[in-house]
Amino acid sequence: MLAGIAVVTLLLALTAFALRPSGSAAGDSRRSALRTTPDGVAGLYRAIARLGPPTAIRVTPLVDAEPLRGTLVMLQPVRRPSPREVHELLEWVRGGGTLIHAPRGASPILDSLGLVRRTFPESVDSAEAPAPGASSGPELDDGPFWSGDHPLTEGLPTARAARYAIAPDTASGATDEQDEADEDEEEDRPDEDEEPGPPPVPHHPLLLSAPDSAGHRWAVAVSIPLREGRIISFADAAPLSNRFAGEAPLAVLAVRAAIAWTSPGDSVFFDEFSQGLGASRSPARATVDFLIGTPAGRASLHLGVVVLLAFLCAGLRFGAPLAPAGGPRRSALEHVTALAAVYESAQARETAAVLMLGRLAHASHLPPPHDLAEAERLLGRLEKRTGRRRALRLIRRGLAASPVDLVQVARGIDNHTQRRHSA
């Protein structure tokens, strides 16, 4: 049975190892600050805390919960924000908040700002690239890019190419040149002459920007000013993950942006609610979700049921059965009387005398005798050690009688023991 338990345990370990999250290739890849796996962003979380403002985890929704404050980091949210959440988030940014954001697929936040996230076009004009010898990464290889002209990118090495980029939504006819013109008009126009309707939102490429054949600027990281606040949007959060953070300039840019635009006394909050973690989620609920909603959990649950059925079918007894309770025990006097009757009926006086001398040997810390010869040697050793010959002579006289006089032997033992205690 123990071999069966060992086999089941080994199967559980092998299943958990085979189905473990393997980083950005895992099916449940999440940019969570609580994950130290390759797909998580725990490294970014700790880097900001070590070099700049304190960091914290936010597990509450964007609306109908505690107010937003400080800097919020939302990287490839698993929970798609609702239109109301997008509206509240943008209003918070306009009031002076800072959002560090990376979309997952189509982004309602970028859509609200007239921007779009797409696969980087292959028709990028790289003739003006200042670093033509830049090499692309082994997994992020889609074309030549270079750093933009911005204080946050100062001193950064030439970044590797990326798969995704951000640009104006060409379907709406918005271009970067039009964005800049609208921005200048917005600054020169007085408030009372402001026309209804929001102007196209200007955005400034920070890193990995290049124009395509149509003149549109594509960027992997952009700064989007909104009144008193700003949004730092990354086209892809993979360079910020633990797997690439050690070599990607975008990770340095994210740390610099969090430090530069977080007010003194505020914190940088990583939005874990959008990653599927809720404040009201109990440990029991999390356990049930794991056992039912993940391959490793379902495999563990099935193997556990098999082990339970194996135990029930085998009827394994844990320990030996208890012996039935006996009758009441007899007293010590009854035991001695019964034992004396047995010796008396067997005429075993010598055996009784030798057993009686065992008490004397125990009191003198000597080995007990097993026959009359050993009893005589015991008496000789006691005579040399104590010199009490009278008591020992009485014992010898009892042993020499025929039959053995047990009364004299007992009297001699008592005399020797009493004199020893009195001395």
HELIX and SHEET records of a PDB file:
HELIX    1   1 LEU A    2  ALA A   18  1                                  17    
HELIX    2   2 GLY A   23  ALA A   25  5                                   3    
HELIX    3   3 ALA A   42  LEU A   51  1                                  10    
HELIX    4   4 PRO A   83  ARG A   94  1                                  12    
HELIX    5   5 PRO A  108  SER A  112  1                                   5    
HELIX    6   6 PRO A  151  THR A  153  5                                   3    
HELIX    7   7 THR A  170  SER A  172  5                                   3    
HELIX    8   8 ASP A  176  ASP A  188  1                                  13    
HELIX    9   9 ASP A  191  ASP A  193  5                                   3    
HELIX   10  10 ALA A  238  LEU A  240  5                                   3    
HELIX   11  11 PRO A  249  ALA A  260  1                                  12    
HELIX   12  12 PRO A  283  GLY A  293  1                                  11    
HELIX   13  13 PRO A  295  ALA A  314  1                                  20    
HELIX   14  14 ALA A  332  ALA A  346  1                                  15    
HELIX   15  15 ARG A  349  ALA A  363  1                                  15    
HELIX   16  16 LEU A  372  THR A  386  1                                  15    
HELIX   17  17 ARG A  389  ALA A  400  1                                  12    
HELIX   18  18 LEU A  406  SER A  422  1                                  17    
SHEET    1   A 7 THR A  55  ARG A  58  0                                        
SHEET    2   A 7 VAL A 268  ASP A 271  1                                        
SHEET    3   A 7 THR A  71  LEU A  75  1                                        
SHEET    4   A 7 THR A  98  ALA A 102  1                                        
SHEET    5   A 7 GLY A 229  PHE A 234  1                                        
SHEET    6   A 7 ALA A 221  LEU A 226 -1                                        
SHEET    7   A 7 HIS A 204  LEU A 207 -1                                        
SHEET    1   B 2 LEU A 115  THR A 119  0                                        
SHEET    2   B 2 TYR A 164  PRO A 168 -1                                        
SHEET    1   C 2 ALA A 210  PRO A 211  0                                        
SHEET    2   C 2 ARG A 217  TRP A 218 -1                                        
END                                                                             
